[in-house]
Amino acid sequence: MFRFGGETIGPLSYKEVIWRIKGDRDHKGFVIQRSLYADTPAMCPKCRTELEEYKKILGSYKWKCIDCGFEKINKNNFYFEAGRAGKIARRDAENAWKLFKMQERDNY
């Protein structure tokens, strides 16, 4: 699934790199949990430069930073891992929403 648009909600560390989590907000400014997704490419955890991806001979991928030289070998490509990072972001948003609702209920 390819998504475009949405505002940057925040960073997520997953697979030892940083993913920009994007999504939409409702009319009250709350993040719409189901709209969250991880933008590609991922960013370097050291200097936040967008990583480049190279296919390796045996089917894995090398993610490399052109600025600081950070390298990571990963079994799956950016797009596959972005889908997983998006799932984690949606889970985290749902858990944060549940905590917010519990705190709101306890304040009354």
PyMOL commands that set and color helices and strands:
alter all, ss='L'
color gray80, all
select helices_A, chain A and resi 33-35+78-106
alter helices_A, ss='H'
color red, helices_A
select strands_A, chain A and resi 7-14+17-23+37-43+51-55+61-65+71-74
alter strands_A, ss='S'
color yellow, strands_A
deselect
rebuild
show_as cartoon
